[in-house]
Amino acid sequence: MADFFQNGTIATLHNLNTRPIEELEEELRSFASRRPMALILPSLYSELEGEALPKILDELAHASYIKHIIVGLDQDGPAQFEHAREFFAKLPQQTHILWNDGDRLRDIDAQLAKEGLAPPQPGKGRNAWYCFGYALALEEPEAIALHDCDILTYDRGLPARLFYPVANPTFGFEFCKGYYPRINGDKLSGRLTRLFVTPLLRALAKVVGPMDYLSFMDSFRYPLSGEFSLSRDFIQTLRIPGDWGLEVGVLSEVYRTLSRHQVCQVDIADQYDHKHQSLSHDEADSGLNRMSVEIAKSLFRKLATEGVSLSMEGIRTIKASYYRIALDCVEQYSYDARLNGLRFDRHAEEGSVEIFAQSIMNAGESFLANPMEMPFIANWNRVLSAIPDVGEQMLAAVAADNGV
């Protein structure tokens, strides 16, 4: 059971009681008449063949308060898409599958590319961006949530708690971030948050000085969670990064656009497990190694927009401060693991810190070599200004692909 402590600059909504899921869902059904809900599932085709997604669909089949489910499907051909249509047909909600590799949506992507508006690279950011645009084209959804498709410990309490803060018309939240503990069997997980993001945010505050932005980012208990909900109005102005800095980039945009009382985080699971990224010690372009570099670059870019001037000397100071703070975190987590009877490999943890410290240097060099890099995808307000009927085109393309 979670504590009730409020920290940082945003509201934290805890799981303080074992509230029956049926009671929570009944409230959500009452909200749905005023704030219809849509759930976005960005998915690789390979996840249809995994252990997690079939269970997710079984649980979602009971979530009658959700009117629309939007599936963004990547890395599949015609035969795989036909299988996907059959796979998702079991859902009772209105289900829309975006065949991102199909000719119709590729034609729309090419049209956007001519205007300089298409996402620059494949990945979750691109997938989510097109799903957001499709949700806007539907016009009906007012509360939209997104979660990953590889959650092994999924139950229907997760989407209910994720939707609730934005769907409740009396709350006034425009964005809600999910959080949870990361325990993988009998050991701590979540290295990228525990040993990289949080220590780096605190090192940045130590080196560049106290900043409202850094306090805001450090308020989130799990800033890298792939689960969040947001309002339709916010989606229209949201600019998201197309690289692996997606989660941090979204939070930076939340900070830029919304006031603190419009933002919250919510405890959505007692335990959470999904597929784990390798650290890729010798491969800078894959796994947690690549993710840590792109996250650091995302933070450096945001600091620059806040008026912070960075240099390689400053990056080296940030690295040194990070390294000391991260090693202290390793010590703290060793005590936590010992008390809770969890395995803890100090050598592996400190090895991760060493790799992440190098990631800070790599990110700094990349940022300073190309400070004008623009990783963000255009927001949908700009897209609709350039191509007013793109929403109608997407609706027609998805309907044709799905045989509607």
Secondary structure as UniProt FT lines:
FT   TURN            8..9
FT   STRAND          11..13
FT   HELIX           21..32
FT   TURN            33..34
FT   STRAND          37..44
FT   HELIX           45..49
FT   HELIX           52..60
FT   TURN            61..62
FT   TURN            64..65
FT   STRAND          66..74
FT   HELIX           78..88
FT   TURN            89..90
FT   STRAND          94..99
FT   TURN            100..101
FT   HELIX           103..114
FT   TURN            115..116
FT   HELIX           124..138
FT   STRAND          143..146
FT   TURN            152..153
FT   HELIX           157..167
FT   TURN            169..171
FT   STRAND          175..179
FT   STRAND          183..184
FT   TURN            185..186
FT   STRAND          187..188
FT   HELIX           192..197
FT   HELIX           198..208
FT   HELIX           212..218
FT   TURN            223..224
FT   STRAND          228..231
FT   HELIX           232..237
FT   TURN            244..245
FT   HELIX           246..257
FT   HELIX           260..262
FT   STRAND          263..267
FT   TURN            281..282
FT   TURN            284..285
FT   HELIX           287..305
FT   TURN            306..307
FT   HELIX           312..339
FT   TURN            340..341
FT   HELIX           346..369
FT   TURN            371..372
FT   HELIX           380..386
FT   TURN            388..389
FT   HELIX           390..401
FT   TURN            402..403
//
